[in-house]
Amino acid sequence: MKVAIVTFLLVSLLLSSSFFEPAAAGSSFCDSKCGARCAKAAVQDRCLKYCGICCEKCKCVPSGTYGNKHECPCYRDLKNAKGKPKCP
């Protein structure tokens, strides 16, 4: 009985760790896209922070350093608590 429980826990651990791998790959995607998006931002650290949050949620970042939000409707439609656009 104990062997079955230990085996189940090991299999569960292996399966759950495989779900975290795509998230790590997505962050390098977001880092590079947000780096390009925020290249000309006056407050770079804030731009990178909010761009990263939006990218993780939407899985896309518009091209260029400004505008082009029509390329990513999710990114365009995210709003902050005051109802203003959240994503740079």
N, C-alpha and C positions, 0 to 999 in steps of 0.2 A: 504494500500500500504506500509506504514512504517513497519507494522508487518511482511510482507513478506520479506522485505529487511533485517530486523533484524534477522529473522529466517534463511534466506540464509547465512548471515554472521556467525551466530553461528554454523550452520552445516558445513560451510567451515572451520571454526577454529577447530572444532572437528576432521574433516577428515584430515586436514593438520598436526595436532599434532600426529595423529596415524602413520604418515609416519616417524616421527623423532624417534620413539621408537626403531626400529631395528638398527638404527645407534648407539644408545647409548649401545645397547647390544653387537654390534660388537666391540666397543672399549675395552670392558673388555676382549673379546677374543684376540684382538691384544695386549693388555697390557700383558697378561699372556704368550702368544706365544713369543712376543719380549723380555720379561724378560728372558725367557729360552734361546732364540737365542743369546742374548747379554751378557749372564752371564760371559763369559770369555773375553769380549772385553776390550781393553786397554783404550779406550775413550768411556765409557759407555753411557754418555748422548747423544753423537752424534749417536752412534749405535741405541739407543732406538728411537731417533727422526726419523731417516731414515727408520728404520724397521717399525715404526708406520705408516709413510706415505705410504710405499709399501704395508703394510698389509691392510690399508683402501682401497687402489685402487684394490688390487688383491684378497682380502678376504682369503688369505692363507699365511703361513710362513713355510719355510722348517724346518724339524726337525734338532735337533743338534745345535751346536754352530758354525759350519763352513761347507761349502759344501752342498750337498744334494739339490742343486737348481733345479735339474731335477724334483723334486716333485711338483714344482710350476713354470710352464713356464712363467707366467706373472711376477712374482717376479724376475725371472732370467733375463728377457728381458728388464726390465726398465733401462733406461740409463740417466745419467746426461747430462748437456749441453756440456760437453767435450767428450761425447760418451763412457764414462766408466760406469761400473755397478753402479746403484744408491743404490741398496739394499744390506745390509750387510749379 
